[in-house]
Amino acid sequence: MPHAQVAATGRKRSFQCTSNLPKVLRGMPSPALPWLLPVQAEWFDALAALPDNAGEQMSCWSELVRLANHDLDGLQTMRLDRRLQRLFGPAPPHALGITLVRLAVLASATVEHLLPSLRVAALRHGLWLTTYVCGYGQYVQELLDPDSGLHAFRPTAALFALDAPHLLGSFDITDSGEIVAEKLHTILTRLAGHWRQARNAFGCTILQQTLLPPAFDLLGNNEHRLPAAPAALVTALNAMIRACSDPEKADIVAIDTQAARDGLHAWHDPVLWLRAKQAIHPAAATLYGDLVARLLAAQQGRARKCLVLDLDNTLWGGVIGDDGLDGIVLGEGSALGEAFLSFQHYARDLSRRGVLLAICSKNDRANALEPFERHPEMRLARTDIACFIANWDDKATNLRRIAESLNIGLDALVFADDNPFERTIIRRELPMVAVPELPPDPALYSACIAAAGYFEAVRLTGEDIARTTQYQQRAQHESQRRNTTDLAGYLRSLDMELSWRRFDTLGLARIVQLSNKTNQFNLTTRRTTDAQIASLIADPTALTLQLRLRDQLGDNGMIALVAGRLLGTDLSIETWLMSCRVLGRHVEQATLWLIAAEARRLGAARLLGEYRPTPKNAIVRDHYAQLGFSLLAETPDGVTQWALALDGAITPPDFIRIIEG
């Protein structure tokens, strides 16, 4: 299709313009990604302008990520995937610091048509995805056979993409409730066993796809009253899978929920099922890929952390500086006012589950604060906001200030602004910031941001719930530190208490979360799974430390992790990471004292450390040198090896109390 025609007619799905596809595919509605930019002629020109081989690989990668962040149809997705494979081959060079994920798709149906969308969706999240598909219906055999292609592939993530006919084929419509319950329990037990087999064999994360509902009913509205009806079975098994997923450390790909929003016909076609055993409609491939990729990104710590909000016509209707407190539209009594109120509810709920909120507004600060302080219908309070910036500077500058103030990367921000002009500028100036294409009606703001999956989470911990308070405490610390001339006295006045204990099952969820989310103060940026942490817990020769910091302003939560293993008389530090919230307080020296004490207990005479550079961890390049380690070796790509003998005295700062517990 010519570029001009695409621009003039809007989006065209690949199945609408491919003549050799079955008629049932043509004209079917397709789930889209409306929070992304629509494809225009510029997209095709930019794709064509990429070189045939990656001479400037980092710039090519960045451009591919930008192109992936458009609302692509199936044909555009395949074109981008082909160019991705042509430019980088099997994998991008390690020196680029791109996170690699090896995904095995363990399917009972045909899934090859989904693979380009999986890879492009991963690209959208900055991940390189390599895929492996088990032989048709052979996932159990490949799991059990150590010589299979699956075992040779050694996935870092395994997606169980199983269909309802495969799992529920043993039922008869006349089965009683008791028989149904017994059979479902057997199915779930077998499925959970497969999860454990994959996790034990590969140390991989587990993704379980839910079942799509059936295309027909037997009873109608009261289908649930027939225990063995297909709809009742699917509903029951999906509920059981969800209940089992937490103790079994599996993450859910909720295609049943998405199909309920889009309509089953957009996700499943009985004709394609019978002809090609495609359980998922090709037209739904792009959204399916996004659902999986955002989960993989969350497992890698790549979920966004902060929602940055404009004020005028984003949190309320009107302009506070012109219309005044009484003139803005907000609250009960009008559809528009209730729409803004609903969006504030959504933002507040995000804050309370651990997403940071920030304000970025072109306004006088006093005017911007007035609704938070005086408007009776405001649902967001000033205390819900971790960083509040209102001035007349350009918003790109202010977004940089927000990221610096919160000590997070620009790629952790989502910028929500009703103004297309501001959105366009931020996309151009700060392409790493996520900028949803908000719809014209504020009633749809929440749905747009939720659908994008920016804040996908696989676990919810106590630290998540307390995050806004912790960042506000950090801001107080920074303000006090900048205003003091006696840094040592200030640190002593904080009355810091560093508590530590070894890794344990109680802290496992937070340990995995922190290891997969921390990017800046992370010496090796090794990502971990529940199974890998569990193996460390069970290993008596492993050094493991989880640290928590409290001070006069409150509890900072778990702020550091250290893990290492004995190599003869050397203790090799495999992981050392810390939250940037506590930088500048000499916690590093206190942690080194703890590492040395535990290493001596294990019989070590020397500590070995490694620094592996990434695009985000330059802050710790000199970490070991500053702690007195000696450089042993350095590779051409910047990986350094360090050593510290344990025969000398290592003392912690005298203004930090260190306790076990």
C-alpha positions as MATLAB code, in Angstrom:
seq = 'MPHAQVAATGRKRSFQCTSNLPKVLRGMPSPALPWLLPVQAEWFDALAALPDNAGEQMSCWSELVRLANHDLDGLQTMRLDRRLQRLFGPAPPHALGITLVRLAVLASATVEHLLPSLRVAALRHGLWLTTYVCGYGQYVQELLDPDSGLHAFRPTAALFALDAPHLLGSFDITDSGEIVAEKLHTILTRLAGHWRQARNAFGCTILQQTLLPPAFDLLGNNEHRLPAAPAALVTALNAMIRACSDPEKADIVAIDTQAARDGLHAWHDPVLWLRAKQAIHPAAATLYGDLVARLLAAQQGRARKCLVLDLDNTLWGGVIGDDGLDGIVLGEGSALGEAFLSFQHYARDLSRRGVLLAICSKNDRANALEPFERHPEMRLARTDIACFIANWDDKATNLRRIAESLNIGLDALVFADDNPFERTIIRRELPMVAVPELPPDPALYSACIAAAGYFEAVRLTGEDIARTTQYQQRAQHESQRRNTTDLAGYLRSLDMELSWRRFDTLGLARIVQLSNKTNQFNLTTRRTTDAQIASLIADPTALTLQLRLRDQLGDNGMIALVAGRLLGTDLSIETWLMSCRVLGRHVEQATLWLIAAEARRLGAARLLGEYRPTPKNAIVRDHYAQLGFSLLAETPDGVTQWALALDGAITPPDFIRIIEG';
ca = [
       0.000    0.000    0.000;
       1.476    3.385   -0.930;
       2.492    5.631    1.950;
       0.077    8.379    0.988;
      -2.805    5.960    1.033;
      -1.900    4.761    4.513;
      -1.779    8.343    5.785;
      -5.057    9.218    4.123;
      -7.105    6.190    5.067;
      -5.792    5.536    8.550;
      -4.791    2.146    9.957;
      -5.077   -0.886    7.727;
      -4.697   -4.272    9.320;
      -2.692   -6.810    7.374;
      -5.607   -9.237    7.114;
      -7.703   -6.568    5.412;
      -5.376   -6.167    2.471;
      -4.041   -9.707    2.006;
      -6.073  -11.391   -0.664;
      -5.038  -14.972    0.057;
      -6.434  -15.000    3.591;
      -9.846  -16.566    4.278;
     -12.809  -14.268    3.909;
     -13.650  -14.704    7.579;
     -10.495  -12.736    8.387;
     -11.343   -9.723    6.271;
     -13.114   -6.871    7.949;
     -12.863   -8.432   11.418;
     -12.167   -5.881   14.175;
      -8.601   -6.034   15.434;
      -7.393   -5.271   18.961;
      -5.146   -2.229   18.695;
      -2.583   -0.420   20.834;
      -4.205    3.035   20.865;
      -1.904    4.481   23.531;
       0.866    4.396   20.916;
       1.324    6.730   17.980;
      -0.544    5.780   14.804;
       1.591    4.769   11.848;
       2.056    7.499    9.255;
       4.169    7.767    6.096;
       7.196    8.796    8.204;
       7.241    5.353    9.790;
       7.745    3.593    6.456;
      10.387    6.096    5.398;
      12.307    5.641    8.656;
      12.182    1.851    8.349;
      13.426    2.012    4.767;
      16.240    4.382    5.799;
      17.780    1.857    8.193;
      20.962    0.276    6.830;
      21.032   -3.340    5.703;
      23.712   -4.083    8.297;
      24.182   -2.486   11.676;
      27.227   -0.273   11.324;
      26.060    2.107   14.045;
      24.361   -0.569   16.077;
      23.311    1.486   19.086;
      21.656    4.163   16.964;
      19.978    1.442   14.865;
      18.700   -0.213   18.017;
      17.307    3.063   19.342;
      15.570    3.719   16.027;
      14.078    0.225   15.986;
      12.750    0.736   19.521;
      11.217    4.048   18.418;
       9.561    2.424   15.411;
       8.230   -0.385   17.616;
       6.472    2.217   19.762;
       3.762    2.742   17.153;
       0.351    1.140   16.846;
       1.477   -1.481   14.344;
      -0.715   -3.899   12.457;
       0.365   -7.440   11.608;
       2.057   -6.599    8.313;
       4.015   -3.689    9.788;
       5.045   -5.897   12.704;
       6.438   -8.549   10.366;
       8.357   -5.947    8.360;
       9.922   -4.526   11.497;
      10.758   -7.993   12.800;
      12.498   -8.911    9.538;
      14.585   -5.752    9.661;
      15.451   -6.431   13.316;
      16.696   -9.924   12.499;
      18.603   -8.697    9.435;
      20.400   -5.948   11.355;
      21.406   -7.920   14.437;
      21.348  -11.581   13.482;
      21.058  -14.054   16.378;
      21.610  -11.419   19.073;
      22.981   -7.902   19.564;
      26.576   -7.517   20.800;
      27.014   -7.769   24.549;
      28.713   -4.381   24.633;
      25.417   -2.661   23.788;
      24.089   -3.653   27.202;
      20.758   -4.873   25.787;
      18.874   -7.308   28.005;
      18.472  -10.708   26.359;
      15.494  -12.960   27.064;
      15.199  -16.527   25.779;
      11.510  -17.385   25.657;
      10.308  -20.943   25.160;
       6.696  -21.204   24.026;
       5.236  -24.483   25.268;
       2.057  -24.680   23.230;
      -0.663  -27.163   22.418;
      -1.778  -25.210   19.332;
      -0.177  -23.368   16.408;
       1.730  -20.298   17.622;
       4.293  -19.535   14.913;
       2.131  -16.650   13.652;
       2.555  -14.969   17.062;
       6.366  -14.966   17.172;
       7.044  -11.737   15.212;
       4.637   -9.869   17.487;
       6.336  -11.292   20.564;
       9.754  -10.155   19.356;
       8.596   -6.679   18.292;
       6.670   -6.155   21.518;
       9.810   -7.089   23.469;
      11.727   -4.583   21.328;
       9.163   -1.943   22.345;
      10.232   -2.554   25.945;
      13.960   -2.483   25.117;
      14.406   -6.273   25.268;
      15.988   -8.611   22.762;
      13.789  -11.714   22.588;
      14.889  -15.040   21.171;
      12.058  -17.539   20.802;
      11.811  -21.318   20.746;
       8.645  -23.288   20.022;
       8.325  -26.912   21.048;
       7.160  -29.360   18.422;
       3.409  -29.298   17.927;
       1.844  -30.684   21.100;
       5.232  -32.021   22.252;
       5.904  -29.717   25.182;
       5.627  -32.462   27.819;
       7.991  -34.759   25.926;
      10.526  -31.957   25.459;
      10.308  -31.017   29.121;
      11.106  -34.585   30.129;
      13.815  -35.257   27.537;
      17.201  -33.771   28.532;
      18.377  -34.159   24.907;
      15.486  -32.167   23.451;
      15.733  -28.860   21.645;
      14.050  -27.205   24.628;
      16.853  -28.273   26.962;
      19.486  -27.179   24.443;
      17.763  -23.770   24.200;
      17.791  -23.302   28.013;
      15.080  -20.654   28.264;
      15.169  -17.825   30.757;
      11.351  -17.689   30.546;
       8.802  -20.356   29.653;
       5.336  -19.484   28.368;
       2.720  -22.219   28.728;
       0.305  -21.368   25.899;
      -2.264  -24.129   26.294;
      -5.748  -24.156   24.796;
      -9.040  -25.254   26.343;
      -9.658  -28.298   24.094;
      -6.232  -29.643   25.041;
      -6.676  -29.209   28.795;
     -10.393  -29.935   29.079;
     -10.868  -32.652   26.480;
     -11.507  -35.398   29.028;
     -14.838  -34.017   30.264;
     -18.295  -35.262   29.382;
     -21.237  -32.897   29.533;
     -22.997  -35.280   31.928;
     -20.170  -35.243   34.500;
     -21.413  -34.384   37.986;
     -20.031  -31.548   40.061;
     -17.935  -34.000   42.077;
     -16.402  -35.568   38.973;
     -15.727  -32.151   37.480;
     -13.966  -30.983   40.655;
     -11.810  -34.133   40.755;
     -10.801  -33.848   37.095;
     -10.009  -30.146   37.401;
      -7.828  -30.824   40.420;
      -5.926  -33.477   38.435;
      -5.415  -31.070   35.517;
      -4.142  -28.321   37.792;
      -1.800  -30.681   39.642;
      -0.330  -31.869   36.353;
       0.032  -28.311   35.068;
       1.737  -27.072   38.242;
       4.075  -30.054   37.961;
       5.093  -28.905   34.487;
       5.805  -25.421   35.866;
       8.087  -26.925   38.496;
       9.829  -29.143   35.932;
      10.652  -26.136   33.762;
      11.732  -24.005   36.710;
      13.941  -26.745   38.166;
      15.493  -27.634   34.806;
      16.261  -24.120   33.591;
      15.894  -21.745   36.555;
      13.499  -19.812   34.326;
      10.472  -17.677   35.086;
       7.064  -19.187   34.335;
       4.263  -17.514   32.385;
       0.902  -19.256   32.191;
      -1.637  -18.172   29.611;
      -5.256  -18.320   30.720;
      -7.882  -20.080   28.614;
     -10.104  -18.223   26.202;
     -13.841  -18.692   26.801;
     -15.724  -21.004   24.417;
     -17.577  -19.624   21.408;
     -20.979  -21.016   22.435;
     -23.140  -21.802   25.468;
     -25.333  -24.761   26.311;
     -27.587  -23.220   28.973;
     -27.235  -19.538   28.181;
     -27.193  -16.982   30.993;
     -27.036  -19.666   33.675;
     -24.234  -21.666   32.113;
     -22.546  -21.958   35.518;
     -25.309  -24.327   36.657;
     -24.080  -27.058   34.324;
     -20.771  -28.118   35.933;
     -19.269  -29.670   32.777;
     -20.410  -26.953   30.358;
     -17.392  -25.577   28.442;
     -17.864  -22.045   29.804;
     -18.159  -23.297   33.381;
     -15.033  -25.437   32.999;
     -12.973  -22.605   31.548;
     -14.097  -20.188   34.268;
     -13.337  -22.700   37.014;
      -9.920  -23.710   35.672;
      -8.839  -20.114   35.082;
      -9.751  -19.306   38.687;
      -7.785  -22.318   39.921;
      -4.758  -21.388   37.816;
      -4.775  -17.880   39.278;
      -5.065  -19.198   42.835;
      -2.206  -21.632   42.239;
       0.071  -19.169   40.466;
       1.213  -17.321   43.583;
       2.498  -20.267   45.637;
       3.961  -21.803   42.476;
       5.670  -18.521   41.438;
       3.999  -18.384   38.019;
       2.904  -15.158   36.317;
      -0.390  -14.950   34.458;
      -0.927  -13.790   30.863;
      -4.603  -12.871   31.210;
      -5.892  -13.244   27.661;
      -9.349  -14.171   29.004;
      -9.625  -10.724   30.616;
      -8.431   -9.021   27.433;
     -10.831  -11.027   25.265;
     -13.687   -9.966   27.530;
     -12.787   -6.343   26.739;
     -12.235   -6.764   23.012;
     -14.833   -9.433   22.271;
     -14.033  -13.104   21.779;
     -14.426  -12.784   17.992;
     -11.384  -10.481   17.955;
      -9.261  -13.137   19.673;
     -10.531  -16.452   18.358;
     -11.988  -17.680   15.068;
     -13.527  -21.201   14.987;
     -12.696  -21.449   11.273;
      -8.991  -20.803   11.855;
      -9.030  -23.183   14.785;
     -10.361  -26.017   12.628;
      -8.202  -25.186    9.592;
      -4.888  -24.350   11.242;
      -5.283  -24.994   14.981;
      -4.655  -21.311   15.663;
      -6.246  -20.684   19.047;
      -5.378  -16.977   18.867;
      -6.571  -14.941   15.900;
      -3.707  -13.478   13.797;
      -5.376  -10.069   14.115;
      -4.859  -10.256   17.907;
      -1.165  -11.099   17.576;
       0.122   -7.567   18.204;
      -1.828   -7.182   21.437;
      -0.981  -10.723   22.507;
       2.696   -9.943   22.002;
       2.344   -6.793   24.083;
       0.636   -8.646   26.956;
       3.494  -11.143   27.102;
       6.281   -8.608   26.568;
       5.140   -6.224   29.284;
       5.219   -9.170   31.705;
       8.730  -10.141   30.579;
       9.760   -6.511   30.987;
       8.334   -6.401   34.509;
      10.262   -9.562   35.388;
      13.407   -7.775   34.180;
      12.666   -4.693   36.278;
      11.686   -2.623   33.241;
       8.223   -1.563   34.330;
       7.822    2.194   34.631;
       7.996    3.682   38.118;
       6.486    7.152   37.973;
       3.362    8.709   36.437;
       4.013   12.381   35.691;
       0.799   14.390   35.464;
      -0.056   17.680   33.863;
      -2.694   19.712   35.734;
      -4.940   21.935   33.583;
      -7.336   19.821   31.504;
      -5.604   16.675   32.740;
      -6.525   16.519   36.439;
      -9.338   19.051   36.152;
     -11.150   20.923   33.414;
     -10.076   24.469   32.698;
      -7.012   26.533   33.560;
      -6.537   27.210   37.260;
      -4.575   30.417   36.628;
      -7.370   31.891   34.459;
     -10.551   30.282   35.762;
      -9.701   30.288   39.463;
     -10.596   27.680   42.058;
     -14.342   28.121   41.515;
     -14.057   27.985   37.726;
     -12.287   24.671   37.155;
     -14.432   21.630   36.338;
     -14.011   18.829   38.861;
     -16.256   16.559   40.867;
     -19.814   15.334   41.103;
     -22.596   17.033   39.208;
     -21.272   16.996   35.650;
     -20.059   14.229   33.371;
     -16.841   16.123   32.622;
     -16.143   16.866   36.286;
     -16.712   13.217   37.188;
     -14.375   12.114   34.393;
     -11.502   14.112   35.916;
     -12.466   12.841   39.353;
     -12.306    9.266   38.079;
      -8.827    9.848   36.662;
      -7.667   11.226   39.996;
      -9.044    8.121   41.717;
      -7.065    5.949   39.318;
      -3.849    7.924   39.860;
      -4.297    7.794   43.629;
      -4.827    4.026   43.525;
      -1.671    3.657   41.445;
       0.200    5.638   44.080;
      -1.091    3.388   46.841;
       0.104    0.260   45.058;
       3.618    1.672   44.644;
       3.680    3.886   41.545;
       5.245    7.293   42.163;
       3.237   10.359   41.168;
       4.789   13.637   40.045;
       3.368   16.934   38.798;
       4.823   18.749   35.780;
       2.801   21.864   35.016;
       3.314   25.200   33.314;
       1.811   27.279   36.095;
       2.621   29.553   38.980;
       3.370   27.195   41.854;
       0.873   28.887   44.206;
      -1.922   28.529   41.632;
      -0.993   24.914   40.943;
      -1.082   23.996   44.626;
      -4.379   25.722   45.384;
      -6.730   22.913   44.218;
      -4.711   20.366   46.247;
      -5.040   22.524   49.335;
      -8.524   24.023   48.992;
     -10.753   22.303   46.424;
     -13.236   20.033   48.229;
     -13.558   17.603   45.297;
      -9.842   16.874   44.847;
      -9.114   13.181   45.338;
      -5.357   13.566   44.978;
      -3.694   15.123   48.011;
      -0.374   16.902   48.051;
       0.950   14.009   50.134;
       0.226   11.631   47.230;
       2.755   13.500   45.069;
       6.403   12.497   45.380;
       7.679   15.454   43.324;
       5.735   18.641   42.513;
       7.115   20.993   39.831;
       5.081   23.935   38.567;
       6.877   26.752   36.749;
       7.181   28.232   33.271;
      10.185   26.232   32.086;
       9.810   23.797   29.223;
       8.505   20.397   30.246;
      11.505   18.449   28.970;
      13.690   20.362   31.415;
      11.208   19.756   34.225;
      10.982   16.032   33.478;
      14.756   15.849   33.814;
      14.419   17.594   37.186;
      11.766   15.135   38.307;
      13.928   12.140   37.381;
      16.930   13.693   39.152;
      14.897   14.569   42.238;
      13.512   11.049   42.534;
      16.851    9.520   41.512;
      15.271    7.368   38.829;
      15.960    7.160   35.112;
      14.024    9.103   32.530;
      12.973    5.728   31.140;
      11.051    5.148   34.380;
       8.669    8.046   33.617;
       5.222    8.056   32.001;
       4.154   11.551   30.978;
       0.381   12.152   30.827;
      -0.602   15.470   29.249;
      -3.764   16.397   27.371;
      -1.839   18.754   25.068;
      -0.661   17.107   21.801;
       1.983   19.819   21.411;
       3.611   18.963   24.741;
       3.403   15.238   24.016;
       5.133   15.704   20.659;
       7.957   17.750   22.182;
       8.643   15.179   24.885;
       8.648   12.324   22.375;
      11.214   14.252   20.329;
      13.399   15.579   23.162;
      13.144   12.637   25.586;
      12.345    9.502   23.561;
      13.020    7.289   26.574;
       9.993    8.768   28.398;
       6.710    6.938   27.742;
       4.086    9.329   26.395;
       0.618    7.791   26.029;
      -1.558    9.182   23.257;
      -4.343   10.312   25.578;
      -7.813   10.270   23.973;
      -9.762   13.535   23.659;
     -12.289   12.530   26.339;
     -10.891   12.512   29.911;
     -13.334    9.726   30.754;
     -10.950    7.451   28.818;
      -7.658    8.619   30.364;
      -7.523    5.860   32.988;
      -8.373    3.110   30.502;
      -5.702    4.357   28.084;
      -2.900    4.311   30.657;
      -4.055    1.024   32.190;
      -4.262   -0.661   28.780;
      -0.683    0.341   28.012;
       0.648   -1.776   30.890;
       3.337    0.744   31.801;
       3.183   -0.224   35.464;
       2.910   -3.994   35.039;
       3.835   -5.751   38.277;
       4.420   -9.395   39.065;
       4.521   -8.982   42.858;
       3.236   -6.453   45.378;
       5.315   -5.980   48.526;
       5.106   -3.794   51.601;
       7.873   -1.610   50.168;
       5.721   -0.960   47.094;
       2.872    0.343   49.218;
       5.220    2.593   51.212;
       7.153    3.873   48.189;
       5.741    7.400   47.975;
       6.458    7.979   51.667;
       9.997    6.669   51.228;
      10.701    9.008   48.325;
       9.283   11.954   50.239;
      11.585   11.039   53.132;
      14.493   10.958   50.710;
      13.560   14.424   49.446;
      13.612   15.652   53.042;
      17.048   14.091   53.516;
      18.361   15.763   50.383;
      16.954   19.133   51.377;
      18.511   18.919   54.837;
      21.825   17.658   53.431;
      22.080   20.544   50.948;
      21.385   23.053   53.703;
      24.014   21.807   56.125;
      27.731   22.570   56.198;
      28.506   19.769   58.667;
      27.859   16.574   56.686;
      29.276   14.244   59.338;
      27.144   15.898   61.992;
      24.085   15.664   59.778;
      24.620   11.953   59.131;
      25.096   11.366   62.851;
      21.858   13.232   63.568;
      19.908   10.836   61.333;
      20.260    8.095   63.978;
      20.606    5.411   61.286;
      20.072    1.744   62.056;
      21.098   -0.858   59.466;
      19.525   -4.242   60.139;
      20.568   -7.339   58.247;
      19.714  -10.956   57.868;
      20.493  -13.686   55.391;
      18.173  -14.392   52.485;
      15.027  -16.182   53.612;
      11.659  -17.203   52.225;
       9.967  -14.343   54.098;
      11.850  -11.770   52.059;
      12.030  -13.779   48.818;
       9.445  -11.797   46.841;
      11.095   -8.464   47.650;
      14.598   -9.873   47.033;
      13.615  -11.005   43.531;
      11.819   -7.732   42.876;
      14.746   -5.564   44.007;
      17.317   -7.599   42.070;
      15.271   -7.246   38.896;
      14.428   -3.546   39.282;
      17.702   -2.003   40.456;
      19.751   -0.647   37.581;
      21.981    2.198   38.797;
      23.712    0.965   41.960;
      24.098   -2.581   40.654;
      27.610   -3.886   40.128;
      26.770   -6.830   37.856;
      23.057   -6.336   36.983;
      22.366  -10.053   37.243;
      18.622  -10.694   37.126;
      17.266  -13.482   39.274;
      14.259  -15.741   39.621;
      12.503  -17.203   42.633;
      14.195  -20.534   41.952;
      17.677  -19.001   41.867;
      17.135  -17.154   45.145;
      15.673  -20.310   46.702;
      18.860  -22.191   45.746;
      20.951  -19.513   47.488;
      18.790  -19.791   50.605;
      19.359  -23.560   50.648;
      23.145  -23.280   50.118;
      24.993  -23.085   53.469;
      28.205  -21.997   51.727;
      26.608  -19.013   50.001;
      26.937  -15.493   51.386;
      23.608  -13.693   51.319;
      22.626  -10.398   52.922;
      19.402   -8.435   52.831;
      19.663   -5.027   54.481;
      17.069   -2.605   55.803;
      17.711    0.999   56.863;
      15.745    2.992   59.411;
      16.389    6.572   60.506;
      14.682    9.415   62.324;
      12.378   10.109   59.356;
      11.119    6.555   58.998;
      11.736    3.099   57.568;
      13.427    3.008   54.143;
      12.570   -0.664   53.690;
      14.912   -3.195   52.102;
      17.660   -1.101   50.544;
      20.485   -3.497   49.634;
      21.247   -7.064   48.599;
      24.537   -8.935   48.493;
      25.097  -12.489   47.276;
      28.337  -14.409   46.810;
      29.844  -17.882   46.716;
      33.050  -19.465   47.981;
      35.724  -20.278   45.412;
      38.338  -22.026   47.533;
      39.464  -19.369   49.989;
      38.009  -16.546   47.917;
      34.515  -15.160   48.389;
      33.250  -14.026   44.980;
      30.639  -11.263   45.216;
      28.174  -12.092   42.440;
      25.564   -9.465   43.310;
      25.855   -6.181   45.156;
      23.065   -3.709   44.657;
      21.599   -0.840   46.640;
      18.691    1.535   46.371;
      19.827    4.962   45.267;
      17.551    6.433   47.952;
      20.329    5.886   50.504;
      23.342    7.072   48.539;
      25.612    9.500   50.335;
      25.063    7.992   53.796;
      28.099    5.659   53.899;
      25.897    2.553   53.842;
      28.391    1.066   51.353;
      31.140    0.992   54.002;
      28.800   -0.552   56.557;
      27.793   -3.183   54.009;
      31.445   -4.002   53.256;
      32.041   -4.591   56.966;
      29.136   -7.044   56.996;
      30.366   -8.801   53.848;
      33.839   -9.185   55.364;
      32.458  -10.563   58.623;
      30.282  -13.131   56.822;
      33.101  -14.058   54.432;
      35.459  -14.719   57.365;
      32.753  -16.853   58.992;
      32.635  -18.954   55.823;
      36.428  -19.347   55.834;
      37.342  -16.871   53.102;
      40.664  -15.018   53.098;
      39.908  -12.656   50.230;
      36.966  -10.895   48.609;
      36.583  -10.854   44.826;
      34.378   -8.270   43.161;
      33.270   -7.641   39.600;
      31.907   -4.591   37.828;
      30.002   -5.170   34.577;
      29.148   -1.884   32.835;
      25.647   -1.192   31.544;
      24.120    1.991   30.138;
      22.771    2.775   33.621;
      25.312    1.739   36.259;
      28.220    4.116   35.600;
      27.615    5.513   39.099;
      29.355    2.432   40.576;
      32.251    2.172   38.132;
      34.723    3.142   40.881;
      32.834    1.477   43.727;
      35.437   -1.182   44.532;
      38.352    1.211   44.132;
      36.760    3.618   46.615;
      36.390    0.785   49.129;
      40.072   -0.163   48.922;
      39.926   -3.108   46.489;
      42.826   -3.665   44.082;
      42.254   -3.976   40.334;
      43.055   -7.465   39.016;
      41.975   -7.266   35.371;
      39.972   -5.266   32.853;
      38.452   -6.490   29.584;
      38.109   -4.397   26.396;
      34.384   -3.932   27.034;
      34.999   -2.439   30.494;
      34.398   -5.423   32.802;
      36.727   -5.100   35.790;
      37.818   -7.646   38.430;
      38.814   -6.571   41.951;
      40.237   -8.148   45.123;
      40.492   -7.232   48.805;
      42.463   -9.251   51.373;
      40.638   -9.901   54.641;
      43.741   -9.828   56.826;
      43.347   -6.116   57.535;
      40.859   -4.216   59.643;
      37.602   -3.105   58.037;
      35.600   -0.678   60.139;
      32.045    0.563   59.600;
      31.006    4.221   60.010;
      30.516    5.039   63.688;
      27.205    6.840   63.024;
      25.383    3.727   61.693;
      24.197    1.108   64.183;
      24.389   -2.375   62.648;
      22.118   -5.043   64.082;
      21.082   -8.542   63.036;
      17.379   -9.142   62.722;
];
